[in-house]
Amino acid sequence: MDARLDALQQRLGYRFLQPGLLTCALTHRSAGADHNERLEFLGDAVLQTAVSALLYERFAGSDEGDLTRVRAHLVREDSLHRLALALGLPDVVRLSEGEARGGGAQRPSILADALEALIGAAYLDGGFASAHALVQRLFGETIAGTEVDSWSKDAKTELQEWLQARKLPVPAYRIVATRGQAHAQTFDLECAVAALGLTEHGEGKSRRVAEQEAARRMLAVLKASDSAGGPLRS
């Protein structure tokens, strides 16, 4: 395990002065009392602040709404999960035997939380400058290579705003079915706009992805009907 932790620190570009913080950051609550949930809480706040600072510098002409939207995309679970996989966290995260057998080492929520915990641990170990430098190594290339316009509003937000602008209630989301094993589930989810008698479905590897797909499909239906001057009823 020590060799794997050493390799992880090389990939992070940060070596912990307090190895116990690194171990704690990688420990899921199923593996013991000294788990990473408090570090994850701290790391989430540090990540938000560091990414905000990087975006503030990168997009000098952008307003608060644009910066908030880009930040939300960067720090969402899907993005953190991809980074965690690239760092090899499935090989070093500490889980109970039952959680490990259930595929916990590949679960997006567990890996995303572990990455945030690592950022929190770096903050406690070396201060904000060290944590900020780590966040910059993780996100800097993505931030440098993107433009604000490429990060459009997510479908759920756009759908909600579309309905609210027409004084209609927000949509309701409901899981219809799940398929596959716990570590590789596919969610079938329904988006319903009861006031219009409309429902659309979406599928995805997480509930969030399925919600976004269902919202995207609902938006397409609503906009097409609106453009055609239709009654917006099925």
Number of C-alpha atoms within 10 A of each C-alpha: 8 8 8 13 19 13 14 19 15 12 15 15 12 15 17 15 11 13 13 12 20 23 18 24 29 29 24 24 16 15 17 13 10 15 21 26 19 14 25 23 14 19 26 19 13 22 24 15 16 21 23 16 13 18 21 15 10 17 16 9 10 12 10 9 9 17 20 13 15 22 20 16 16 18 18 12 19 17 15 23 23 14 17 22 17 11 19 16 23 19 14 17 23 24 21 15 11 11 16 17 11 15 15 23 22 20 19 22 15 22 26 24 25 30 26 27 30 27 28 28 29 29 21 18 19 15 12 17 12 16 24 21 16 21 21 18 14 18 19 16 10 12 19 12 7 13 12 15 9 8 16 12 15 15 18 21 11 15 22 16 14 16 16 12 9 8 9 15 13 17 19 12 19 13 16 11 11 17 11 10 10 13 17 16 15 19 22 21 26 23 25 20 18 13 12 14 10 16 19 18 22 22 21 18 17 19 20 17 17 23 26 22 23 26 29 21 18 25 20 13 16 21 14 13 15 12 8 10 9 12 10 16 11 10
